[in-house]
Amino acid sequence: MQVVRRRRKGRPGVVLLVLGIACALLAPAVHVGAYRIDAWRTEREAMAALAHRPAPALAAEHLLSGGAELPAAPDGLTVVNFWATWCPPCVKEMPILQEFADEHAADPVRMVGATALCNGPPEEELVRIEGFLAERGVTYPSLVSADGDLQKAFHVRSLPTTILLDDGRVVAYRIGIRGARAVLKEAERRLGET
C-alpha cells in the first residue's frame, strides 16, 4: 500500500503575503534610516568644505522682504535657511523659523531665507514666491538665486538645509526640520554667551 501525501496549496501564497506585508511595513523605516544617513554624510562633507574659512557671500540676484539690507559678509550670528516652495518639510518648518525671527528681533541675530527660481519668467516667479511667503506670514529677508549659485556655494544638496554663521564663518550645518531646530538652539546658546 502506497501512501500519497498531498501538498497544501495555500502555504506558499500565505508566506508571500506575510513577506509582502513585512516589507511594506519596514520600507518607510528603511527609507527614513537611509535619508538620515545620507543627510548626516552631506552635513559632514559640507562642514568639512566650509568650516574654518570665511563663508561664501550672502548674495543673490533677487532680494525680498528687506534682503537688500543684508550685508554679503554678515558679522554676528546669521541663520540661513535654504528652502523651496515645492518642498513640504520646508513649508512645515517656516512657522518655527518665523517664530525664532520674531522672538529674537531685538537680538544680534538675523534670520534669512534662501531659495532659487524654479521655472518660468523671473518676474512671475518672484511674484509667486512673494505671495507664497506672504500667505505663510514669513517676514524675514529672503534671497532668491536665479541659477542656484547661492545653494552651490553653501554645498546645499538637500532641502531644507539650515546653516548658522557666526562672524562670517559656518559653525553649524543641518538638514531637515530637526536640523533647523538644532541650529536655532545653537544660535540661542551662542546668544546666551554674549
C-alpha positions in Angstrom: 0.0 0.0 0.0 1.4 3.3 -1.0 0.8 6.5 1.0 0.2 9.5 -1.1 0.8 12.8 0.6 -1.0 15.8 -0.7 0.7 19.2 -0.6 -1.3 22.1 0.8 -1.7 24.7 -1.9 -2.3 27.7 0.3 1.0 27.9 2.1 3.3 29.5 -0.5 0.7 32.2 -1.0 0.4 32.9 2.7 4.2 33.1 3.1 4.5 35.5 0.2 1.6 37.6 1.6 3.3 37.8 5.1 6.6 38.7 3.4 4.9 41.4 1.4 3.2 42.9 4.4 6.5 42.8 6.4 8.3 44.6 3.5 5.6 47.2 3.3 5.7 47.9 7.0 9.5 48.1 7.1 10.0 50.1 3.9 9.3 53.5 5.5 11.7 52.9 8.4 14.4 51.8 6.0 13.7 54.9 3.8 13.9 57.2 6.8 17.1 55.5 8.0 18.7 55.8 4.6 17.7 59.5 4.4 19.2 60.2 7.8 22.4 58.5 6.9 22.6 60.5 3.7 21.8 63.7 5.5 24.5 63.0 8.1 27.0 62.3 5.4 26.1 65.5 3.5 26.2 67.6 6.7 29.7 66.3 7.4 31.0 66.8 3.9 29.6 70.4 3.8 31.1 71.3 7.2 34.4 69.9 6.1 34.3 72.1 3.0 33.0 75.2 4.7 34.4 75.2 8.3 37.4 77.3 9.4 37.3 79.7 6.5 35.1 82.7 5.6 31.6 81.7 4.5 30.5 82.4 0.9 28.9 85.7 0.4 25.2 86.0 1.1 24.5 87.4 -2.4 21.6 86.7 -4.8 20.1 88.2 -7.9 16.8 89.0 -6.1 16.2 90.2 -2.6 12.8 90.1 -0.9 11.5 91.4 2.5 14.5 93.6 3.3 17.1 91.4 1.8 18.8 94.4 0.2 19.7 95.5 3.8 21.7 92.3 4.4 25.5 92.5 4.3 27.1 90.0 2.0 29.5 89.1 4.7 27.5 89.4 7.9 29.1 89.8 11.3 27.5 88.3 14.4 25.0 85.4 14.2 23.1 84.7 11.0 20.7 81.8 10.5 20.3 80.9 6.8 17.5 78.5 5.8 17.5 77.1 2.3 14.1 76.1 1.1 11.8 75.7 -1.9 8.0 76.2 -2.5 7.7 72.6 -3.7 9.3 71.1 -0.5 6.7 70.1 2.1 9.3 69.9 5.0 10.4 73.4 4.1 6.9 74.7 4.3 6.3 72.9 7.6 9.3 74.5 9.3 8.6 78.1 8.2 6.4 78.9 11.3 9.3 77.7 13.5 11.8 79.9 11.7 9.4 82.9 11.7 8.8 82.4 15.5 12.5 82.5 16.0 12.9 85.6 13.9 10.0 87.3 15.9 11.4 86.3 19.3 14.9 87.5 18.5 14.0 90.6 16.5 15.8 92.8 19.1 18.8 90.4 19.5 22.0 90.4 17.5 20.9 87.5 15.2 19.5 87.6 11.7 17.1 85.1 10.2 17.5 84.8 6.4 15.7 82.6 3.9 17.3 81.4 0.6 15.7 79.8 -2.4 16.1 79.6 -6.2 13.9 80.3 -9.1 12.4 77.1 -10.4 10.9 77.7 -13.9 9.1 80.4 -15.8 10.0 84.0 -16.2 11.8 85.5 -13.2 9.3 88.3 -12.8 6.4 85.8 -12.5 8.4 83.5 -10.2 9.3 86.4 -7.9 5.7 87.4 -7.6 4.7 83.8 -6.9 7.4 83.5 -4.2 6.4 86.8 -2.6 2.8 85.6 -2.5 3.9 82.2 -1.1 5.8 83.9 1.7 3.0 86.4 2.5 0.4 83.6 2.7 2.6 81.9 5.4 3.4 85.1 7.3 7.1 85.0 6.6 8.6 88.4 7.1 12.3 87.8 7.5 14.5 88.6 4.5 14.8 86.2 1.6 17.5 85.8 -1.0 16.4 84.4 -4.4 19.1 83.0 -6.6 18.3 82.8 -10.3 20.5 79.9 -11.0 21.1 78.3 -7.6 24.6 79.8 -7.2 24.0 80.5 -3.5 22.9 77.0 -2.9 26.0 75.7 -4.7 28.3 78.0 -2.7 27.0 76.6 0.5 27.0 72.9 -0.7 23.2 72.6 -0.4 22.1 69.3 -1.9 19.0 68.6 0.2 16.2 70.8 1.3 15.5 72.1 3.8 19.0 73.0 4.9 19.7 75.4 7.8 23.1 76.9 8.4 24.4 79.1 11.2 27.1 81.7 10.5 29.0 83.3 13.4 31.1 86.3 12.4 31.1 85.2 8.8 32.0 81.6 9.4 29.8 78.5 9.1 29.5 76.9 12.6 26.5 74.7 12.1 25.0 72.9 9.0 22.0 70.7 9.4 19.4 69.2 7.1 15.6 68.8 7.8 13.2 70.1 10.4 15.1 68.5 13.3 18.3 70.1 11.9 16.7 73.5 11.8 15.6 73.1 15.4 19.2 72.1 16.3 20.6 75.1 14.5 18.2 77.5 16.2 19.0 76.0 19.6 22.7 76.5 18.8 22.0 80.1 17.8 20.2 80.7 21.1 23.1 79.1 23.1 25.5 81.5 21.4 23.3 84.4 22.0 23.3 83.5 25.7 27.1 83.7 25.7 27.2 87.3 24.5 
